[in-house]
Amino acid sequence: MKNGDWQTYRTRFLVKAKRLSSNLSFVDHLGRQHSGRKGDYLVESSDGMISITPRQIFEDIYVPIALAENALDHDKSVRLGTAIGDGRKLPQPYCVRPGSTPRMGVI
């Protein structure tokens, strides 16, 4: 495990995490024992606490922030109706033109 491998993830809170490349056990400054296997995540919370989260739980809860930002950019472009992919605009919602009367449909 290299020191520069931290990546930022998000859930409700931002955390930094890195995957363990080997088994790891340690006692935190509060005297709690932490242990994890290769593939689990070493997690640093925003308050500086370090813990270990099992891989399956971590990957189910957290999303890498770079992926989350790309998804937000995509959602924003969809909401704004801007060109995506092949350059075509998305269909726009129906709106009434100024000065015209809205037509009522039959249900």
C-alpha positions in Angstrom: 0.0 0.0 0.0 1.5 3.3 -1.1 1.0 6.5 0.9 -0.1 8.5 -2.2 -3.0 6.2 -3.1 -5.8 8.0 -1.3 -8.9 8.7 -3.4 -11.9 10.8 -2.3 -15.3 9.1 -2.1 -18.7 10.4 -1.0 -21.9 9.2 0.6 -23.6 11.6 2.9 -20.1 12.6 4.1 -16.8 12.9 2.3 -14.2 10.4 3.2 -10.7 9.5 1.9 -10.1 5.8 1.3 -7.6 3.4 -0.2 -7.8 -0.4 -0.8 -5.6 -2.5 1.4 -3.0 -4.4 -0.6 -2.4 -6.7 2.3 -3.9 -7.6 5.7 -3.7 -4.9 8.3 -4.5 -4.6 12.0 -4.0 -1.6 14.2 -5.3 0.0 17.4 -6.6 3.6 17.1 -5.9 6.4 19.5 -9.1 5.5 21.4 -7.8 1.9 22.0 -10.1 0.2 19.5 -8.8 -2.7 17.5 -9.2 -2.5 13.7 -8.4 -5.2 11.3 -9.0 -5.9 7.6 -8.0 -8.2 4.8 -6.5 -7.5 1.4 -9.2 -5.7 -0.7 -10.9 -4.0 2.3 -10.7 -0.2 2.6 -8.8 2.0 5.0 -11.1 4.9 5.5 -10.3 8.4 6.9 -13.4 10.4 7.9 -13.6 14.2 7.8 -12.8 14.3 11.5 -9.5 12.5 11.0 -10.7 9.1 12.4 -9.2 6.1 10.5 -11.0 2.8 10.3 -11.3 -0.3 8.1 -14.5 -1.1 6.1 -15.0 -4.5 4.4 -14.8 -4.2 0.6 -18.4 -5.4 0.0 -19.9 -2.9 2.4 -17.6 0.0 1.3 -18.3 -0.5 -2.4 -22.1 -0.8 -1.8 -22.2 2.6 0.1 -19.5 4.8 -1.3 -19.1 6.3 -4.8 -15.8 7.7 -6.0 -16.2 11.5 -6.2 -15.0 11.7 -9.8 -17.7 9.3 -10.9 -20.3 11.2 -8.9 -19.3 14.5 -10.5 -19.6 13.0 -14.0 -23.1 11.7 -13.1 -24.1 15.1 -11.8 -22.8 16.8 -15.0 -24.8 14.3 -17.0 -27.9 14.9 -14.9 -27.5 18.7 -15.2 -27.1 18.5 -19.0 -30.3 16.3 -19.2 -32.2 18.8 -17.1 -31.0 21.8 -19.2 -31.7 20.0 -22.5 -28.2 20.6 -23.8 -26.6 18.6 -26.4 -25.1 15.3 -25.3 -23.2 12.5 -27.1 -24.0 12.9 -30.8 -24.8 16.7 -30.5 -28.6 16.4 -30.7 -30.7 18.3 -28.2 -33.0 16.4 -25.9 -36.7 16.8 -26.4 -38.0 19.9 -24.6 -41.0 20.0 -22.3 -44.2 21.3 -23.7 -44.8 25.0 -22.9 -47.5 27.5 -23.9 -46.3 30.4 -26.2 -46.9 33.9 -25.0 -50.2 35.2 -26.4 -51.6 31.7 -27.2 -54.4 29.9 -25.4 -53.5 26.5 -24.0 -55.6 23.7 -25.5 -57.3 21.3 -23.2 -57.0 17.6 -24.1 -59.7 15.0 -23.8 -58.9 12.3 -21.2 
